[in-house]
Amino acid sequence: MVIFYRILKSKFSPAKVLGELRSEVDKLVIDLGREADRDVAILESRIKNLRALIDEADRRILVADRESAKKERESAVIADVRVPERAKANPVSESHANQVSPSVAVSAPRDAKPQRSAEQPVTIYTRPAIKRSEAQIEPLIPTRERVLEMARKGITAPMIANTLSLSLGEVELILDMNRSSL
């Protein structure tokens, strides 16, 4: 009986229980540190990607602004060119034009460019059309998150393993490590 008492006393002594609690807390702190480092790395990666996307968007906006400014200048030049052409047109009245014989042909100089009618706009630059993908871009959800979400919905570990093509041990490990968040 004395031996049994000493064995129980050594197993359940306050120092031993306190030591086990400390080691368990140390393990939790280490796990939390690893998870925090991983999450910070993911966030930094996403921030870097976002900055790259914002820079690309800014660059495209600048290009679009330059192109629209060019187009406005070209429109102004075209408008200025068209107005003097109309003013320079031969001010011959219709009655005088009817008196000219049809056998007399007036030839234009060879270097003269063909006149465009007012109905045909001058196309200087056409911007290529942007083709958008019809497939929706889906974010990559980490396996751990997917397992936990399915477990919160009440799906069993074997079913989660089959659905996500994971081993049962891996799913159970993820669930055991995250029991507090379920």
Steps between C-alpha positions, in 0.01 A plus 500: 500500500786737582662427163168560321460829692852617403443409133173694489657789690790519253268484198258762628736723694449873450851539359448231239156632395644852482794375290261324258288813473807712430622265228152496346481882507851521350389272214192716444709817495737344247205390283346845522833656404531274196143570392550874547822492294326307224203737501730804492687350205172441317383855572831646383477299180146619437596860576788473252264359235247775570766769465608349169139500380451861612820605323383326182159669527668840549721438198199408288310806618794722398514335159124542458525868600779555247303327227184698574703825498649399162155420367365837615792682334448300181129583503582868541750489213252316278230753584740786418597337170140440391384857559754665267433238229135602488594867487747436217243313293435659162239773556332432167126545501277220379384696200857554386587136561209394278633713214834314488494242225521137608767428241753717684660302778705665765782275613652515845875503546654154534643572845164610639349272763146378442242705683309322775139577548371632829318170556824297513690567822877488493627206703843571637528245778283214604550349838511120509203342671561340837369148529387403845505144622160352571638274772474649847825513693455314826725563797712208619368401842758324717432133572488565874225760454299270276527210748395720792209649306370155408543381860301800625221394266495160671664293227690198630877462469484207250260697281726808514799284407316355198367837388834682519710201385700497823600217728281434801800548731569844354138609547493367857828676577362832374181451702690400816731802473205735460241356740475832684387686188224251412 
